[in-house]
Amino acid sequence: MKITPQPGIMDIALYQGGQSKVDGVSNVVKLSSNENPFGPSDKAKEAFARTVHNLHRYPSTDHASLRAAIGEVHGVDPERVICGVGSDEIIAFLCQAYAGPGDEVIYTQHGFSMYKISTLAAGATPVVVPEVNRVVSVDEILKGCTDRTRLVFIANPANPTGTMIDLPELTRLAENLPEQCLLVVDGAYAEYVGGDYDGAASLVEARDNVVMTRTFSKIYGLGGLRVGWGYGPAEVIGVLNRLRGPFNLGESQLATAEAAVRDTEYVEECRVENARMREWLTNALIERGVPCDPSHTNFVLAQFDSEEEASDCDLALKAEGLIVRKVGGYKLPNFLRITVGDEASCRRVATTIRKFKEGDV
């Protein structure tokens, strides 16, 4: 055909979401997409239900109410917040705005696949740099930078590893990037860290070359609505808003996300329970001879002796109705990423893996 797509488009592999069904098995537990097992808060559900009366109305184009709520809860300037269809859309805007043919975009060895997809969609060149023991390395990123580097993407905490680097390392990275380069800190799992970690918001405040992205899909339990946001320098957010469709988020998304972000008590309950079961599951797997890196997210990365053993264990879990995530596509063929579910799910996972290691399944 003479009708052809732009260069780079056909190099994009179709994104594979977490599996949700197993043929021949009913009552499955999905632990493949890092979803909050408790779903959204009651306040978020109530807000969603109320929007049914306004489905015939166009939503606001400036997202002012949601941005104000984000500003109040997270202590950021709402004028420098942009809302999108998941944080994925913010990532795509950044690539579209700041990278193109001849430019390079850096992400790390086990980094989230959307960084590469959005880079290729913009016609830019993705550059992969090594991690060190499945942890982002600032030194490796800086070694990978050239005068063509326009964006650096890191997730902190990272997906699918669950590891993270501290604020001094993030700061060192931002301070030493080429002057034409933006650092994008993907904070999809930031709420699970606890303590005083702000997902790099303070770094955005201190510098003009850092953007933070966040999502409502994880701890807020709104993966089905697709809402995310970004925070950055006023000039950068102004550029991104020129790319954003005026009605990219509907009234149901906006109202539900606002109720969710304001329900800080529920978020803290989810964080505490996740931390409790994450620690329990990590220790249970280690006791069964399955090492796990320290995770700061709502999943653990379980290490097996070989790719074959990981695949066999995945099949054993599926036979019990437990769906986890193989991560060979992230260059981790002998690992399984396991979402931290509720207590019953975590105990089922640990029991099945124990039986698998003992040869009983």
C-alpha positions as CSV (number, residue, x, y, z in Angstrom):
1,M,0.0,0.0,0.0
2,K,1.1,3.6,-0.7
3,I,-0.8,4.7,2.5
4,T,1.7,4.1,5.2
5,P,2.0,5.1,8.9
6,Q,4.7,7.4,10.2
7,P,8.2,5.9,10.9
8,G,8.3,4.2,14.3
9,I,4.6,3.3,14.5
10,M,5.0,-0.3,13.1
11,D,7.9,-0.9,15.6
12,I,5.3,-0.6,18.5
13,A,4.4,-4.0,20.0
14,L,0.8,-4.1,21.1
15,Y,0.4,-3.6,24.8
16,Q,-0.6,-6.7,26.7
17,G,-2.7,-6.1,29.7
18,G,-2.9,-8.4,32.7
19,Q,-4.8,-11.6,32.1
20,S,-8.2,-11.8,33.8
21,K,-9.6,-15.2,32.8
22,V,-8.4,-18.8,32.8
23,D,-10.1,-21.3,30.5
24,G,-12.0,-23.9,32.5
25,V,-11.5,-22.2,35.8
26,S,-14.2,-20.2,37.5
27,N,-14.0,-17.8,40.5
28,V,-10.5,-16.6,39.6
29,V,-8.6,-14.0,41.6
30,K,-6.9,-11.5,39.3
31,L,-3.4,-10.5,40.7
32,S,-1.9,-9.5,37.4
33,S,-2.7,-5.7,37.1
34,N,-1.8,-4.3,40.5
35,E,-5.4,-3.2,41.2
36,N,-6.5,-2.3,44.7
37,P,-8.4,-5.4,45.9
38,F,-10.8,-3.2,47.9
39,G,-11.8,-1.1,45.0
40,P,-12.7,2.6,45.3
41,S,-14.0,4.2,48.5
42,D,-17.7,4.5,49.3
43,K,-17.4,8.3,48.8
44,A,-16.0,7.8,45.3
45,K,-18.8,5.3,44.4
46,E,-21.4,7.7,45.6
47,A,-19.9,10.5,43.5
48,F,-19.9,8.3,40.5
49,A,-23.6,7.3,41.0
50,R,-24.6,11.0,41.2
51,T,-23.1,11.8,37.8
52,V,-25.8,9.7,36.1
53,H,-28.0,12.7,36.2
54,N,-25.6,14.8,34.1
55,L,-24.6,12.4,31.3
56,H,-26.2,14.6,28.7
57,R,-24.0,17.5,29.7
58,Y,-20.5,18.2,28.5
59,P,-17.9,18.2,31.3
60,S,-15.7,21.2,32.2
61,T,-12.7,21.7,30.0
62,D,-10.4,23.1,32.6
63,H,-10.8,20.4,35.3
64,A,-10.7,23.2,37.8
65,S,-12.5,21.4,40.7
66,L,-10.4,18.2,40.4
67,R,-7.2,20.2,40.1
68,A,-8.1,22.2,43.2
69,A,-8.7,19.0,45.2
70,I,-5.4,17.6,44.0
71,G,-3.7,20.8,45.0
72,E,-5.3,20.8,48.5
73,V,-4.5,17.1,49.2
74,H,-1.0,17.0,47.8
75,G,0.1,20.5,48.6
76,V,0.8,21.5,45.0
77,D,-0.2,24.5,42.8
78,P,-3.4,23.5,41.0
79,E,-2.4,25.9,38.1
80,R,0.5,23.6,37.4
81,V,-1.6,20.4,37.4
82,I,-2.8,18.7,34.2
83,C,-5.3,15.9,34.2
84,G,-5.4,13.1,31.6
85,V,-6.8,9.8,30.6
86,G,-4.6,7.9,33.0
87,S,-1.0,9.0,33.5
88,D,-0.4,7.2,30.2
89,E,-1.9,10.2,28.4
90,I,0.4,12.6,30.2
91,I,3.4,10.5,29.2
92,A,2.1,10.5,25.5
93,F,1.7,14.3,25.7
94,L,5.3,14.7,26.9
95,C,6.7,12.6,24.1
96,Q,4.6,14.4,21.5
97,A,5.6,17.8,22.8
98,Y,9.2,17.4,23.5
99,A,10.5,14.5,21.4
100,G,10.5,13.8,17.7
101,P,12.6,12.5,14.8
102,G,16.3,12.7,15.6
103,D,15.6,13.0,19.4
104,E,16.3,10.4,22.0
105,V,14.2,9.3,25.1
106,I,15.8,7.4,27.9
107,Y,14.2,4.8,30.0
108,T,15.7,2.0,32.1
109,Q,16.2,-1.7,31.5
110,H,13.0,-2.9,33.2
111,G,11.1,0.3,32.7
112,F,7.3,0.5,32.1
113,S,6.5,-0.4,28.4
114,M,4.5,2.7,27.7
115,Y,7.7,4.8,27.7
116,K,8.9,3.0,24.6
117,I,5.5,3.0,23.0
118,S,5.0,6.7,23.4
119,T,8.5,7.5,22.3
120,L,8.1,5.5,19.0
121,A,4.6,7.1,18.5
122,A,6.3,10.5,18.5
123,G,8.9,9.4,16.0
124,A,11.8,9.6,18.5
125,T,14.4,7.0,19.4
126,P,14.1,5.0,22.6
127,V,17.3,4.4,24.5
128,V,17.5,1.7,27.2
129,V,20.1,2.0,29.9
130,P,21.0,-0.7,32.4
131,E,19.7,-1.0,36.0
132,V,21.8,-2.4,38.8
133,N,20.2,-5.4,40.5
134,R,16.8,-4.2,39.2
135,V,17.2,-0.7,40.7
136,V,17.3,2.4,38.6
137,S,20.9,3.7,38.3
138,V,21.5,7.4,38.1
139,D,25.0,6.9,36.9
140,E,23.9,4.6,34.0
141,I,21.2,7.2,33.0
142,L,23.7,10.0,32.9
143,K,26.2,7.9,30.9
144,G,23.4,7.3,28.4
145,C,22.6,11.0,27.9
146,T,23.7,12.8,24.7
147,D,23.0,16.1,23.1
148,R,20.0,14.4,21.5
149,T,18.4,13.4,24.8
150,R,15.1,15.2,25.4
151,L,13.3,13.1,28.0
152,V,14.3,10.7,30.8
153,F,11.5,8.5,32.2
154,I,11.8,6.6,35.5
155,A,9.1,5.1,37.6
156,N,9.7,5.6,41.3
157,P,8.7,3.2,42.8
158,A,9.3,1.2,39.7
159,N,7.0,-1.2,37.8
160,P,7.5,-4.2,37.5
161,T,10.4,-4.3,40.0
162,G,8.9,-2.5,43.0
163,T,12.2,-0.9,43.9
164,M,12.9,2.8,44.2
165,I,15.7,5.4,44.6
166,D,15.7,8.1,47.3
167,L,15.1,11.9,46.8
168,P,18.9,12.7,47.0
169,E,19.5,10.4,44.0
170,L,16.5,11.9,42.1
171,T,17.9,15.3,42.8
172,R,21.4,14.3,41.6
173,L,19.9,13.0,38.4
174,A,17.9,16.2,37.8
175,E,20.9,18.4,38.5
176,N,23.2,16.6,36.0
177,L,20.9,16.1,33.0
178,P,21.7,17.9,29.8
179,E,20.1,21.4,29.7
180,Q,17.6,20.5,27.0
181,C,16.3,17.4,28.9
182,L,13.2,16.9,31.0
183,L,13.2,14.3,33.8
184,V,9.8,12.6,34.2
185,V,9.2,10.9,37.5
186,D,6.3,8.4,37.1
187,G,4.7,8.2,40.6
188,A,1.9,5.7,39.8
189,Y,2.8,3.8,43.1
190,A,3.9,6.8,45.2
191,E,1.0,6.6,47.6
192,Y,2.1,3.1,48.7
193,V,5.5,4.3,49.9
194,G,4.3,6.2,53.0
195,G,6.4,8.4,55.2
196,D,7.3,11.8,53.7
197,Y,7.8,10.6,50.1
198,D,5.8,13.0,47.9
199,G,6.4,11.4,44.5
200,A,9.0,14.1,43.6
201,A,6.6,17.0,44.0
202,S,9.2,18.9,46.0
203,L,11.7,18.3,43.3
204,V,9.3,19.8,40.7
205,E,8.9,22.8,43.0
206,A,12.7,23.3,43.2
207,R,13.6,22.9,39.6
208,D,12.4,23.7,36.1
209,N,13.4,20.4,34.4
210,V,11.2,17.9,36.3
211,V,7.7,16.6,35.7
212,M,5.8,14.2,38.0
213,T,3.0,12.0,36.9
214,R,0.4,10.2,39.1
215,T,-2.6,8.0,38.6
216,F,-6.0,7.2,40.2
217,S,-5.8,3.6,38.9
218,K,-3.8,2.1,41.8
219,I,-4.5,2.9,45.4
220,Y,-7.6,4.9,44.6
221,G,-9.1,1.8,42.8
222,L,-10.3,3.7,39.7
223,G,-8.5,1.7,37.0
224,G,-11.8,1.3,35.1
225,L,-12.3,5.1,34.8
226,R,-8.8,6.0,33.5
227,V,-7.8,9.2,35.3
228,G,-4.3,10.5,35.9
229,W,-2.5,13.8,36.4
230,G,0.8,15.5,36.0
231,Y,2.6,18.3,37.9
232,G,5.4,20.4,36.4
233,P,6.8,23.8,35.5
234,A,4.1,26.2,34.4
235,E,5.7,26.5,30.9
236,V,5.7,22.7,30.4
237,I,2.1,22.3,31.7
238,G,1.1,25.1,29.3
239,V,2.6,23.2,26.4
240,L,0.9,20.0,27.4
241,N,-2.5,21.7,27.7
242,R,-2.2,22.7,24.0
243,L,-2.2,19.0,23.1
244,R,-4.9,18.0,25.5
245,G,-8.4,17.5,24.0
246,P,-10.9,19.9,25.7
247,F,-13.1,17.1,26.8
248,N,-10.6,14.3,27.5
249,L,-12.2,13.5,30.8
250,G,-15.9,13.1,31.3
251,E,-18.0,14.2,34.3
252,S,-18.1,10.8,35.9
253,Q,-14.3,10.6,35.8
254,L,-13.8,14.1,37.2
255,A,-16.3,13.9,40.0
256,T,-15.3,10.4,41.1
257,A,-11.6,11.2,41.1
258,E,-12.2,14.3,43.1
259,A,-14.2,12.4,45.8
260,A,-11.4,9.7,45.8
261,V,-8.5,12.1,46.3
262,R,-10.4,13.9,49.1
263,D,-11.0,10.6,51.0
264,T,-7.6,10.6,52.6
265,E,-8.7,8.3,55.4
266,Y,-9.6,5.5,53.0
267,V,-6.4,5.9,51.1
268,E,-4.4,5.6,54.3
269,E,-6.4,2.5,55.3
270,C,-5.5,0.9,51.9
271,R,-1.8,1.9,52.3
272,V,-1.5,0.4,55.7
273,E,-3.3,-2.9,54.8
274,N,-1.2,-3.2,51.6
275,A,2.0,-2.7,53.6
276,R,1.0,-5.4,56.1
277,M,0.1,-8.0,53.5
278,R,3.1,-7.1,51.3
279,E,5.5,-7.8,54.1
280,W,3.6,-11.0,55.0
281,L,3.6,-12.2,51.4
282,T,7.3,-11.3,50.8
283,N,8.4,-13.2,53.9
284,A,6.1,-16.2,53.1
285,L,7.7,-16.5,49.6
286,I,11.2,-16.1,50.9
287,E,10.5,-18.9,53.4
288,R,9.4,-21.1,50.5
289,G,12.7,-20.5,48.6
290,V,11.4,-17.7,46.3
291,P,13.4,-14.5,46.8
292,C,11.8,-11.1,46.4
293,D,13.3,-7.7,46.2
294,P,12.1,-5.2,48.8
295,S,9.0,-3.7,47.3
296,H,7.5,-0.2,47.9
297,T,4.4,-0.8,45.8
298,N,1.3,-3.0,45.9
299,F,3.0,-6.0,44.3
300,V,6.0,-8.2,44.8
301,L,8.5,-9.5,42.2
302,A,9.0,-13.2,42.9
303,Q,12.3,-14.7,41.6
304,F,12.5,-18.3,40.4
305,D,15.5,-20.4,39.5
306,S,14.8,-20.4,35.8
307,E,12.4,-19.2,33.1
308,E,11.0,-22.7,33.0
309,E,10.3,-22.8,36.7
310,A,8.6,-19.4,36.6
311,S,6.4,-20.6,33.8
312,D,5.5,-23.8,35.5
313,C,4.7,-22.0,38.7
314,D,2.5,-19.6,36.7
315,L,0.6,-22.5,35.4
316,A,0.2,-24.0,38.9
317,L,-1.2,-20.7,40.2
318,K,-3.6,-20.5,37.2
319,A,-4.8,-24.0,37.9
320,E,-5.9,-22.7,41.4
321,G,-7.6,-19.7,39.9
322,L,-4.8,-17.3,40.8
323,I,-3.7,-15.1,37.9
324,V,-0.3,-13.3,38.2
325,R,1.9,-11.6,35.7
326,K,4.8,-13.1,33.7
327,V,7.3,-10.4,33.0
328,G,9.6,-11.8,30.4
329,G,8.7,-8.8,28.2
330,Y,10.4,-6.7,30.8
331,K,13.6,-8.7,30.5
332,L,12.7,-10.6,33.7
333,P,12.0,-14.1,32.3
334,N,12.5,-16.0,35.6
335,F,10.2,-13.7,37.6
336,L,6.5,-13.4,38.3
337,R,4.9,-10.1,39.4
338,I,2.3,-10.8,42.0
339,T,-0.2,-8.1,43.1
340,V,-0.8,-7.9,46.8
341,G,-4.4,-8.8,47.1
342,D,-6.5,-9.2,50.3
343,E,-5.4,-11.5,53.0
344,A,-7.2,-14.6,51.7
345,S,-5.7,-14.1,48.2
346,C,-2.2,-13.7,49.6
347,R,-2.5,-16.8,51.7
348,R,-3.7,-18.8,48.7
349,V,-0.8,-17.6,46.6
350,A,1.7,-18.6,49.4
351,T,0.1,-22.0,49.9
352,T,0.1,-22.8,46.1
353,I,3.7,-21.7,45.7
354,R,4.7,-23.9,48.7
355,K,3.0,-26.9,47.2
356,F,4.6,-26.1,43.8
357,K,8.1,-25.9,45.3
358,E,7.5,-29.2,47.2
359,G,6.2,-30.9,44.0
360,D,2.7,-31.3,45.3
361,V,1.0,-29.5,42.4
